[in-house]
Amino acid sequence: MVQVYCYDRCTTCKKALKWLDEKNIPHEVIDIKEHHPDEAKLKEYYRKSGLPLKRFFNTSGQIYRQMELSKKIPDMTEEEQIRLLASDGMLVKRPLLIKDDHVLTGFKQEEWESLLL
């Protein structure tokens, strides 16, 4: 089963969930604000994704901008970045899709199609 970390007020998440429903892909929705991934899960997702860690940050979010993280992240270690991501689900790029040994951040339909169809 596919797991999708989402935020119910996020339009990109709504679009992704609609796409999953239209394709009849069974999925479990996890509220990223209430049940965000902890450090161990984030390390696992980061490793499985093969993506740069910066792709896990919600760069358009209010908290990201308020904390001026675009200036701070380049000087942070991976451990510090993961700890920061684990501190607040609203810092994590969403939707966050987990399927077996694959992890995708954000909703790029082509990526989701190649993984799920």
QUITA-V21502 format. One record per helix or strand. SS is the DSSP state (H for helix, E for strand). FROM is the first residue (numbers start at 0). TO is the last residue. Records with the same first field share a line. If there is no record, write none. Layout:
SS: FROM-TO, FROM-TO
This chain:
E: 1-5, 26-30, 56-56, 91-91, 95-98, 101-104
H: 10-21, 38-48, 52-55, 61-65, 68-74, 77-86, 88-90, 108-115
